[in-house]
Amino acid sequence: MAEAQSHKRKTFVGVLRRLAKKNKPVTIIITSGRNCCELTGCIGEIVGDEYITLINPNNVCDRTFIRIDCICAVIDETCGC
């Protein structure tokens, strides 16, 4: 069971790395208590498989640090889907 979870996590981190290379905005949906929260920006850094740095698109370089295990969904804004 733990091995399958580790494989899923590595696969998900790989997806995040590909999105970071695009250097385009994504929307990250995270769990926040009993609700969800939506944040948009560019993935600036991925630290191991622990957290990402999301750079907010407001021209002031605000950074939000998001634990990977809190991410519910990632929406690629450039997909057009």
N, CA, C and O atoms as a GROMACS GRO file, in nm:
protein
  324
    1MET      N    1   0.082  -0.119   0.000
    1MET     CA    2   0.000   0.000   0.000
    1MET      C    3   0.087   0.126   0.000
    1MET      O    4   0.064   0.217  -0.079
    2ALA      N    5   0.186   0.131   0.088
    2ALA     CA    6   0.273   0.248   0.096
    2ALA      C    7   0.353   0.265  -0.032
    2ALA      O    8   0.382   0.377  -0.073
    3GLU      N    9   0.388   0.153  -0.097
    3GLU     CA   10   0.463   0.160  -0.222
    3GLU      C   11   0.379   0.222  -0.333
    3GLU      O   12   0.430   0.300  -0.413
    4ALA      N   13   0.251   0.187  -0.338
    4ALA     CA   14   0.160   0.244  -0.438
    4ALA      C   15   0.143   0.394  -0.415
    4ALA      O   16   0.141   0.471  -0.510
    5GLN      N   17   0.131   0.434  -0.288
    5GLN     CA   18   0.117   0.577  -0.255
    5GLN      C   19   0.243   0.653  -0.295
    5GLN      O   20   0.235   0.765  -0.346
    6SER      N   21   0.358   0.593  -0.272
    6SER     CA   22   0.484   0.657  -0.308
    6SER      C   23   0.493   0.675  -0.461
    6SER      O   24   0.539   0.779  -0.508
    7HIS      N   25   0.450   0.576  -0.536
    7HIS     CA   26   0.451   0.584  -0.682
    7HIS      C   27   0.357   0.695  -0.730
    7HIS      O   28   0.393   0.772  -0.818
    8LYS      N   29   0.237   0.702  -0.672
    8LYS     CA   30   0.140   0.806  -0.709
    8LYS      C   31   0.196   0.944  -0.680
    8LYS      O   32   0.182   1.036  -0.761
    9ARG      N   33   0.260   0.959  -0.565
    9ARG     CA   34   0.317   1.088  -0.527
    9ARG      C   35   0.426   1.130  -0.624
    9ARG      O   36   0.430   1.245  -0.667
   10LYS      N   37   0.516   1.035  -0.661
   10LYS     CA   38   0.623   1.065  -0.755
   10LYS      C   39   0.566   1.103  -0.892
   10LYS      O   40   0.618   1.194  -0.958
   11THR      N   41   0.461   1.035  -0.934
   11THR     CA   42   0.396   1.066  -1.061
   11THR      C   43   0.337   1.206  -1.056
   11THR      O   44   0.351   1.283  -1.151
   12PHE      N   45   0.271   1.240  -0.946
   12PHE     CA   46   0.210   1.372  -0.930
   12PHE      C   47   0.316   1.481  -0.928
   12PHE      O   48   0.299   1.586  -0.989
   13VAL      N   49   0.426   1.457  -0.858
   13VAL     CA   50   0.536   1.554  -0.855
   13VAL      C   51   0.592   1.572  -0.996
   13VAL      O   52   0.631   1.683  -1.033
   14GLY      N   53   0.597   1.466  -1.075
   14GLY     CA   54   0.641   1.476  -1.214
   14GLY      C   55   0.550   1.567  -1.295
   14GLY      O   56   0.598   1.647  -1.376
   15VAL      N   57   0.419   1.556  -1.274
   15VAL     CA   58   0.324   1.644  -1.341
   15VAL      C   59   0.349   1.789  -1.300
   15VAL      O   60   0.350   1.879  -1.384
   16LEU      N   61   0.370   1.811  -1.171
   16LEU     CA   62   0.397   1.947  -1.122
   16LEU      C   63   0.525   2.002  -1.185
   16LEU      O   64   0.531   2.120  -1.220
   17ARG      N   65   0.626   1.919  -1.199
   17ARG     CA   66   0.753   1.963  -1.261
   17ARG      C   67   0.732   2.003  -1.407
   17ARG      O   68   0.788   2.103  -1.453
   18ARG      N   69   0.651   1.926  -1.481
   18ARG     CA   70   0.623   1.961  -1.620
   18ARG      C   71   0.548   2.094  -1.628
   18ARG      O   72   0.577   2.176  -1.715
   19LEU      N   73   0.453   2.114  -1.538
   19LEU     CA   74   0.379   2.241  -1.536
   19LEU      C   75   0.471   2.357  -1.500
   19LEU      O   76   0.456   2.466  -1.554
   20ALA      N   77   0.565   2.335  -1.409
   20ALA     CA   78   0.659   2.440  -1.369
   20ALA      C   79   0.747   2.482  -1.487
   20ALA      O   80   0.778   2.600  -1.502
   21LYS      N   81   0.786   2.386  -1.571
   21LYS     CA   82   0.871   2.416  -1.687
   21LYS      C   83   0.798   2.504  -1.788
   21LYS      O   84   0.861   2.582  -1.860
   22LYS      N   85   0.665   2.490  -1.795
   22LYS     CA   86   0.588   2.573  -1.889
   22LYS      C   87   0.592   2.721  -1.852
   22LYS      O   88   0.578   2.808  -1.938
   23ASN      N   89   0.613   2.749  -1.722
   23ASN     CA   90   0.618   2.886  -1.671
   23ASN      C   91   0.491   2.964  -1.707
   23ASN      O   92   0.498   3.082  -1.742
   24LYS      N   93   0.377   2.898  -1.698
   24LYS     CA   94   0.247   2.958  -1.725
   24LYS      C   95   0.160   2.941  -1.601
   24LYS      O   96   0.184   2.851  -1.521
   25PRO      N   97   0.059   3.028  -1.584
   25PRO     CA   98  -0.027   3.018  -1.465
   25PRO      C   99  -0.105   2.888  -1.459
   25PRO      O  100  -0.152   2.836  -1.560
   26VAL      N  101  -0.117   2.836  -1.338
   26VAL     CA  102  -0.201   2.721  -1.307
   26VAL      C  103  -0.288   2.759  -1.188
   26VAL      O  104  -0.254   2.850  -1.113
   27THR      N  105  -0.398   2.690  -1.172
   27THR     CA  106  -0.480   2.708  -1.054
   27THR      C  107  -0.463   2.584  -0.968
   27THR      O  108  -0.482   2.472  -1.016
   28ILE      N  109  -0.428   2.605  -0.843
   28ILE     CA  110  -0.408   2.497  -0.747
   28ILE      C  111  -0.527   2.499  -0.650
   28ILE      O  112  -0.557   2.603  -0.592
   29ILE      N  113  -0.592   2.386  -0.634
   29ILE     CA  114  -0.700   2.375  -0.536
   29ILE      C  115  -0.647   2.291  -0.421
   29ILE      O  116  -0.602   2.178  -0.440
   30ILE      N  117  -0.653   2.350  -0.301
   30ILE     CA  118  -0.601   2.281  -0.183
   30ILE      C  119  -0.711   2.262  -0.079
   30ILE      O  120  -0.812   2.332  -0.079
   31THR      N  121  -0.689   2.164   0.007
   31THR     CA  122  -0.779   2.148   0.120
   31THR      C  123  -0.742   2.252   0.224
   31THR      O  124  -0.625   2.277   0.252
   32SER      N  125  -0.844   2.311   0.281
   32SER     CA  126  -0.825   2.412   0.384
   32SER      C  127  -0.931   2.388   0.491
   32SER      O  128  -1.043   2.438   0.482
   33GLY      N  129  -0.894   2.311   0.592
   33GLY     CA  130  -0.993   2.271   0.692
   33GLY      C  131  -1.094   2.178   0.630
   33GLY      O  132  -1.058   2.075   0.572
   34ARG      N  133  -1.221   2.213   0.640
   34ARG     CA  134  -1.327   2.131   0.581
   34ARG      C  135  -1.364   2.179   0.441
   34ARG      O  136  -1.448   2.118   0.375
   35ASN      N  137  -1.302   2.287   0.396
   35ASN     CA  138  -1.333   2.346   0.266
   35ASN      C  139  -1.213   2.336   0.173
   35ASN      O  140  -1.109   2.280   0.209
   36CYS      N  141  -1.230   2.390   0.055
   36CYS     CA  142  -1.120   2.398  -0.042
   36CYS      C  143  -1.088   2.544  -0.069
   36CYS      O  144  -1.172   2.632  -0.050
   37CYS      N  145  -0.968   2.569  -0.115
   37CYS     CA  146  -0.923   2.704  -0.146
   37CYS      C  147  -0.856   2.699  -0.282
   37CYS      O  148  -0.788   2.601  -0.315
   38GLU      N  149  -0.874   2.802  -0.362
   38GLU     CA  150  -0.820   2.809  -0.497
   38GLU      C  151  -0.715   2.920  -0.505
   38GLU      O  152  -0.741   3.033  -0.466
   39LEU      N  153  -0.597   2.885  -0.556
   39LEU     CA  154  -0.488   2.980  -0.571
   39LEU      C  155  -0.435   2.972  -0.714
   39LEU      O  156  -0.422   2.863  -0.769
   40THR      N  157  -0.406   3.086  -0.774
   40THR     CA  158  -0.355   3.088  -0.911
   40THR      C  159  -0.220   3.156  -0.915
   40THR      O  160  -0.197   3.257  -0.848
   41GLY      N  161  -0.130   3.100  -0.995
   41GLY     CA  162   0.002   3.156  -1.013
   41GLY      C  163   0.090   3.059  -1.090
   41GLY      O  164   0.042   2.957  -1.140
   42CYS      N  165   0.217   3.091  -1.099
   42CYS     CA  166   0.314   3.003  -1.166
   42CYS      C  167   0.390   2.923  -1.061
   42CYS      O  168   0.425   2.976  -0.955
   43ILE      N  169   0.414   2.797  -1.092
   43ILE     CA  170   0.493   2.715  -1.000
   43ILE      C  171   0.638   2.757  -1.014
   43ILE      O  172   0.698   2.742  -1.120
   44GLY      N  173   0.693   2.811  -0.907
   44GLY     CA  174   0.829   2.861  -0.911
   44GLY      C  175   0.932   2.760  -0.870
   44GLY      O  176   1.043   2.757  -0.924
   45GLU      N  177   0.898   2.676  -0.774
   45GLU     CA  178   0.995   2.582  -0.720
   45GLU      C  179   0.920   2.462  -0.663
   45GLU      O  180   0.810   2.476  -0.608
   46ILE      N  181   0.981   2.346  -0.676
   46ILE     CA  182   0.929   2.225  -0.613
   46ILE      C  183   1.040   2.173  -0.524
   46ILE      O  184   1.149   2.142  -0.571
   47VAL      N  185   1.012   2.165  -0.396
   47VAL     CA  186   1.113   2.122  -0.300
   47VAL      C  187   1.087   1.976  -0.264
   47VAL      O  188   0.993   1.943  -0.192
   48GLY      N  189   1.175   1.889  -0.317
   48GLY     CA  190   1.159   1.746  -0.296
   48GLY      C  191   1.021   1.702  -0.339
   48GLY      O  192   0.976   1.734  -0.449
   49ASP      N  193   0.954   1.628  -0.252
   49ASP     CA  194   0.814   1.595  -0.277
   49ASP      C  195   0.730   1.646  -0.161
   49ASP      O  196   0.628   1.589  -0.125
   50GLU      N  197   0.778   1.758  -0.102
   50GLU     CA  198   0.713   1.814   0.017
   50GLU      C  199   0.623   1.933  -0.012
   50GLU      O  200   0.507   1.935   0.029
   51TYR      N  201   0.674   2.033  -0.083
   51TYR     CA  202   0.593   2.152  -0.109
   51TYR      C  203   0.635   2.221  -0.238
   51TYR      O  204   0.743   2.196  -0.292
   52ILE      N  205   0.546   2.309  -0.286
   52ILE     CA  206   0.576   2.391  -0.403
   52ILE      C  207   0.571   2.538  -0.362
   52ILE      O  208   0.511   2.574  -0.261
   53THR      N  209   0.634   2.620  -0.442
   53THR     CA  210   0.625   2.764  -0.427
   53THR      C  211   0.544   2.814  -0.544
   53THR      O  212   0.582   2.795  -0.660
   54LEU      N  213   0.433   2.879  -0.516
   54LEU     CA  214   0.348   2.936  -0.618
   54LEU      C  215   0.372   3.086  -0.621
   54LEU      O  216   0.357   3.154  -0.519
   55ILE      N  217   0.411   3.139  -0.737
   55ILE     CA  218   0.437   3.282  -0.752
   55ILE      C  219   0.309   3.346  -0.803
   55ILE      O  220   0.261   3.314  -0.912
   56ASN      N  221   0.255   3.435  -0.724
   56ASN     CA  222   0.128   3.499  -0.757
   56ASN      C  223   0.147   3.600  -0.869
   56ASN      O  224   0.247   3.672  -0.873
   57PRO      N  225   0.051   3.606  -0.961
   57PRO     CA  226   0.067   3.690  -1.081
   57PRO      C  227   0.028   3.837  -1.060
   57PRO      O  228  -0.049   3.892  -1.138
   58ASN      N  229   0.082   3.898  -0.956
   58ASN     CA  230   0.044   4.038  -0.928
   58ASN      C  231   0.163   4.133  -0.940
   58ASN      O  232   0.160   4.245  -0.890
   59ASN      N  233   0.268   4.085  -1.008
   59ASN     CA  234   0.388   4.166  -1.036
   59ASN      C  235   0.463   4.213  -0.912
   59ASN      O  236   0.545   4.304  -0.921
   60VAL      N  237   0.437   4.153  -0.797
   60VAL     CA  238   0.514   4.188  -0.678
   60VAL      C  239   0.592   4.068  -0.626
   60VAL      O  240   0.657   4.075  -0.522
   61CYS      N  241   0.585   3.959  -0.698
   61CYS     CA  242   0.657   3.837  -0.662
   61CYS      C  243   0.616   3.782  -0.526
   61CYS      O  244   0.700   3.729  -0.453
   62ASP      N  245   0.489   3.793  -0.491
   62ASP     CA  246   0.440   3.726  -0.371
   62ASP      C  247   0.449   3.576  -0.392
   62ASP      O  248   0.415   3.525  -0.499
   63ARG      N  249   0.496   3.507  -0.290
   63ARG     CA  250   0.508   3.362  -0.298
   63ARG      C  251   0.418   3.297  -0.194
   63ARG      O  252   0.406   3.343  -0.081
   64THR      N  253   0.357   3.187  -0.237
   64THR     CA  254   0.276   3.107  -0.147
   64THR      C  255   0.338   2.968  -0.142
   64THR      O  256   0.364   2.908  -0.247
   65PHE      N  257   0.361   2.917  -0.023
   65PHE     CA  258   0.420   2.785  -0.007
   65PHE      C  259   0.307   2.687   0.021
   65PHE      O  260   0.229   2.705   0.115
   66ILE      N  261   0.298   2.583  -0.063
   66ILE     CA  262   0.186   2.489  -0.055
   66ILE      C  263   0.242   2.347  -0.038
   66ILE      O  264   0.322   2.301  -0.119
   67ARG      N  265   0.197   2.281   0.068
   67ARG     CA  266   0.236   2.140   0.088
   67ARG      C  267   0.170   2.055  -0.021
   67ARG      O  268   0.050   2.069  -0.047
   68ILE      N  269   0.247   1.970  -0.083
   68ILE     CA  270   0.196   1.888  -0.193
   68ILE      C  271   0.083   1.798  -0.146
   68ILE      O  272  -0.011   1.773  -0.222
   69ASP      N  273   0.090   1.747  -0.024
   69ASP     CA  274  -0.016   1.658   0.023
   69ASP      C  275  -0.148   1.731   0.051
   69ASP      O  276  -0.247   1.666   0.082
   70CYS      N  277  -0.150   1.863   0.042
   70CYS     CA  278  -0.274   1.941   0.058
   70CYS      C  279  -0.340   1.972  -0.076
   70CYS      O  280  -0.451   2.026  -0.079
   71ILE      N  281  -0.273   1.940  -0.187
   71ILE     CA  282  -0.327   1.973  -0.319
   71ILE      C  283  -0.432   1.870  -0.359
   71ILE      O  284  -0.407   1.750  -0.360
   72CYS      N  285  -0.552   1.921  -0.392
   72CYS     CA  286  -0.662   1.835  -0.440
   72CYS      C  287  -0.663   1.826  -0.591
   72CYS      O  288  -0.690   1.719  -0.646
   73ALA      N  289  -0.633   1.938  -0.659
   73ALA     CA  290  -0.640   1.943  -0.804
   73ALA      C  291  -0.550   2.053  -0.856
   73ALA      O  292  -0.519   2.150  -0.787
   74VAL      N  293  -0.508   2.035  -0.981
   74VAL     CA  294  -0.430   2.137  -1.051
   74VAL      C  295  -0.497   2.159  -1.186
   74VAL      O  296  -0.523   2.064  -1.259
   75ILE      N  297  -0.525   2.285  -1.218
   75ILE     CA  298  -0.587   2.319  -1.345
   75ILE      C  299  -0.485   2.394  -1.428
   75ILE      O  300  -0.435   2.500  -1.387
   76ASP      N  301  -0.454   2.339  -1.544
   76ASP     CA  302  -0.361   2.402  -1.637
   76ASP      C  303  -0.439   2.510  -1.713
   76ASP      O  304  -0.523   2.478  -1.797
   77GLU      N  305  -0.412   2.636  -1.684
   77GLU     CA  306  -0.485   2.748  -1.742
   77GLU      C  307  -0.462   2.758  -1.894
   77GLU      O  308  -0.544   2.819  -1.964
   78THR      N  309  -0.353   2.700  -1.945
   78THR     CA  310  -0.323   2.710  -2.088
   78THR      C  311  -0.382   2.596  -2.168
   78THR      O  312  -0.370   2.593  -2.290
   79CYS      N  313  -0.445   2.504  -2.101
   79CYS     CA  314  -0.498   2.385  -2.167
   79CYS      C  315  -0.614   2.419  -2.262
   79CYS      O  316  -0.624   2.361  -2.370
   80GLY      N  317  -0.700   2.510  -2.222
   80GLY     CA  318  -0.815   2.544  -2.303
   80GLY      C  319  -0.927   2.442  -2.294
   80GLY      O  320  -1.019   2.442  -2.375
   81CYS      N  321  -0.919   2.356  -2.194
   81CYS     CA  322  -1.020   2.250  -2.178
   81CYS      C  323  -1.141   2.300  -2.102
   81CYS      O  324  -1.235   2.224  -2.080
   0.00000   0.00000   0.00000
